Amino acid sequence: MSVEQKNSVTLVTEESFQAVGLKWEGTFDVAFAGEIRDVQKKMHDRLNEIQFVENPDVLLGLSYHATQNASSFTHYSVVKASQVEDVPSGMVMISVPELTYAKCEHAKGQSIKQSYNNIYDWIKAEGYKENRVGDLTHFEKYQMAQNPYDQDPEFTIMIPITKET
């Protein structure tokens, strides 16, 4: 007997921020096969190269639509930086504007697909729609201490939204 998975969703507004880290581009299939986990591992290994890290305990995974290919996307594995003076070699700086997000916690033992389905169902049911500012589709917050290769991760899902008009 399966238990229905529930994820409570809240509205939060995040101030604009700058982040520094690694950029990855590819298909959803390749990402699902583990390449993003490799990028997260590289970020763990190179975290000490980034100056002015606001919260070294939190790794952000920002996902953007690739404009030229619907089966591809761009992913940034980054940390927030209070200021950016030097970007380490091979890394990028990205800015995210202040946005309102639908936020939910994905817990160990839950289906990732179901967590996303639940948050998208909530967005629609509450009269919101996705707010695609600069092609940002969503981001995830991971605890830096979590192993990127954990097959059953815990993380926070953040989807930018706006009120349906």
C-alpha positions as CSV (number, residue, x, y, z in Angstrom):
1,M,0.0,0.0,0.0
2,S,1.5,3.3,-1.0
3,V,1.1,6.4,1.1
4,E,0.1,9.6,-0.6
5,Q,3.0,12.0,-0.6
6,K,2.3,15.5,0.7
7,N,4.6,18.5,0.4
8,S,3.5,21.7,2.0
9,V,4.1,24.8,-0.1
10,T,4.7,28.3,1.1
11,L,5.2,31.6,-0.6
12,V,8.5,33.3,0.0
13,T,10.2,36.4,-1.5
14,E,14.0,36.2,-1.9
15,E,16.0,39.3,-2.3
16,S,18.1,39.7,-5.4
17,F,21.5,38.0,-5.1
18,Q,24.8,37.3,-6.9
19,A,26.2,33.8,-6.9
20,V,29.5,32.3,-8.1
21,G,30.1,28.8,-9.3
22,L,30.1,26.3,-12.1
23,K,27.9,26.4,-15.3
24,W,26.7,23.2,-17.0
25,E,24.7,22.8,-20.2
26,G,23.1,19.7,-21.5
27,T,20.1,17.5,-22.0
28,F,17.7,16.4,-19.3
29,D,18.7,12.8,-20.0
30,V,22.4,13.5,-19.4
31,A,21.6,15.5,-16.3
32,F,19.4,12.7,-15.0
33,A,22.3,10.2,-15.7
34,G,24.4,12.1,-13.1
35,E,26.4,14.9,-14.8
36,I,24.9,17.5,-12.5
37,R,26.0,15.5,-9.5
38,D,29.5,15.7,-10.9
39,V,29.3,19.5,-11.1
40,Q,28.0,19.6,-7.6
41,K,31.0,17.5,-6.4
42,K,33.4,19.9,-8.2
43,M,31.7,22.8,-6.4
44,H,32.3,21.1,-3.1
45,D,35.9,20.6,-4.0
46,R,36.4,24.3,-5.2
47,L,34.3,26.1,-2.6
48,N,37.4,27.5,-0.8
49,E,38.3,29.4,-4.1
50,I,35.3,31.7,-3.8
51,Q,35.5,34.9,-1.8
52,F,32.7,36.4,0.3
53,V,30.5,33.3,0.4
54,E,27.3,34.3,2.3
55,N,26.3,30.8,3.5
56,P,28.9,28.1,2.8
57,D,26.5,25.5,4.1
58,V,24.1,25.9,1.2
59,L,24.7,24.9,-2.4
60,L,22.3,26.3,-5.0
61,G,21.3,24.6,-8.2
62,L,19.8,27.1,-10.6
63,S,18.1,25.8,-13.8
64,Y,17.4,27.9,-16.9
65,H,15.7,27.0,-20.1
66,A,18.0,26.7,-23.1
67,T,16.4,29.0,-25.7
68,Q,17.6,27.1,-28.7
69,N,16.7,23.5,-27.7
70,A,13.7,22.4,-25.7
71,S,15.4,19.2,-24.5
72,S,18.4,21.1,-23.1
73,F,18.9,23.4,-20.2
74,T,21.5,25.3,-18.4
75,H,22.3,24.5,-14.7
76,Y,24.4,26.6,-12.3
77,S,25.9,25.0,-9.2
78,V,26.7,28.0,-7.1
79,V,26.9,29.7,-3.7
80,K,25.6,33.2,-2.9
81,A,28.3,35.8,-2.6
82,S,27.9,39.0,-0.7
83,Q,30.2,40.7,-3.2
84,V,32.1,39.5,-6.3
85,E,35.5,40.9,-7.0
86,D,37.2,37.9,-8.6
87,V,35.6,35.0,-10.3
88,P,37.8,31.9,-10.0
89,S,39.1,30.4,-13.3
90,G,36.4,28.2,-15.0
91,M,33.6,29.7,-12.8
92,V,30.9,32.2,-13.6
93,M,29.0,34.9,-11.7
94,I,25.2,35.0,-12.1
95,S,22.7,37.6,-10.8
96,V,19.2,36.6,-9.8
97,P,16.6,39.4,-9.3
98,E,14.2,39.6,-6.3
99,L,11.4,37.2,-7.0
100,T,8.5,35.5,-5.2
101,Y,8.7,31.7,-5.1
102,A,6.6,28.8,-4.4
103,K,8.8,26.8,-1.9
104,C,8.5,23.2,-0.8
105,E,10.8,20.8,1.1
106,H,11.6,17.5,-0.6
107,A,12.4,15.0,2.1
108,K,14.4,11.7,2.0
109,G,12.2,8.8,1.0
110,Q,9.9,11.0,-1.2
111,S,9.6,10.8,-5.0
112,I,11.3,13.8,-6.6
113,K,8.9,13.7,-9.5
114,Q,6.0,13.7,-7.1
115,S,7.4,16.7,-5.1
116,Y,7.6,18.7,-8.3
117,N,4.1,17.6,-9.4
118,N,2.8,18.6,-6.0
119,I,4.3,22.1,-6.1
120,Y,3.2,22.7,-9.7
121,D,-0.4,21.5,-8.8
122,W,-0.3,24.0,-5.8
123,I,0.8,26.9,-8.1
124,K,-2.1,26.3,-10.4
125,A,-4.7,25.6,-7.7
126,E,-3.7,28.9,-5.9
127,G,-4.1,31.0,-9.0
128,Y,-0.4,31.5,-9.8
129,K,1.7,30.9,-12.8
130,E,5.4,30.4,-13.4
131,N,7.4,33.7,-13.6
132,R,10.1,33.1,-16.2
133,V,12.4,36.0,-15.5
134,G,15.5,35.6,-17.6
135,D,14.5,31.9,-18.3
136,L,15.0,30.9,-14.7
137,T,12.7,27.9,-14.3
138,H,13.5,27.0,-10.7
139,F,16.3,26.4,-8.2
140,E,17.1,23.9,-5.5
141,K,18.8,24.5,-2.2
142,Y,21.0,21.6,-0.9
143,Q,22.9,21.3,2.3
144,M,26.6,21.5,1.4
145,A,27.3,18.6,3.8
146,Q,25.0,16.3,1.7
147,N,26.8,13.9,-0.6
148,P,26.0,15.0,-4.2
149,Y,25.8,11.3,-5.2
150,D,23.2,10.5,-2.6
151,Q,20.4,8.7,-4.5
152,D,17.8,9.9,-1.9
153,P,18.6,13.6,-1.4
154,E,16.9,16.2,0.7
155,F,16.5,19.7,-0.8
156,T,14.3,22.7,-1.1
157,I,12.5,23.5,-4.4
158,M,12.0,27.1,-5.3
159,I,9.9,28.0,-8.3
160,P,9.5,31.7,-9.3
161,I,5.8,32.6,-9.6
162,T,3.5,35.5,-10.2
163,K,-0.3,35.9,-9.8
164,E,-2.4,34.7,-12.8
165,T,-4.0,37.6,-14.5
